[in-house]
Amino acid sequence: MSRLKKEFYRFEERGDGKEFEEFLAHLFKACGWKVTTPTPSTNASDQGIDLILDSKVAVQAKHYTNSTGNKAVQEVMSGLIYWKKHGFPHLKWKAVVTTSYFTHQAIELAKSGNVVLKEGIDIEELLNGKLSKKWILKMPKRFLEE
């Protein structure tokens, strides 16, 4: 089993939000992205963006066991606007990645706001297949069919 898979299953059981962000940073680097955190300090407000990929993709990470709702989608949408004006003018794409699953309302809001959603099952699928930079830019088909 790959190091990333072991890391994912280890923190999924007992990890926290910060560990999930660190895992995603490792995962995105393995996919070929340059990963940046928008704030130099963990005490500073990230304005809804945990990771920025190649200065173009804003990512909100949510380590939840229950459903992930509208708030996470709203945070990444407003966070992109903020960080686009505060150091990352080339931000274009938005994504929310969760260890759990999204509510129907979050999916509807994401579709209307062009936010890509990735659930725990999508992470597992990526880890069991070929790591790809494009993974974070594509909304899973199951959400588009709703």
Summary of the structure (lengths in Angstrom):
residues: 146
radius of gyration: 14.1
end to end distance: 33.8
largest distance: 41.4
contacts: 459
relative contact order: 0.16
helix: 47%
strand: 16%
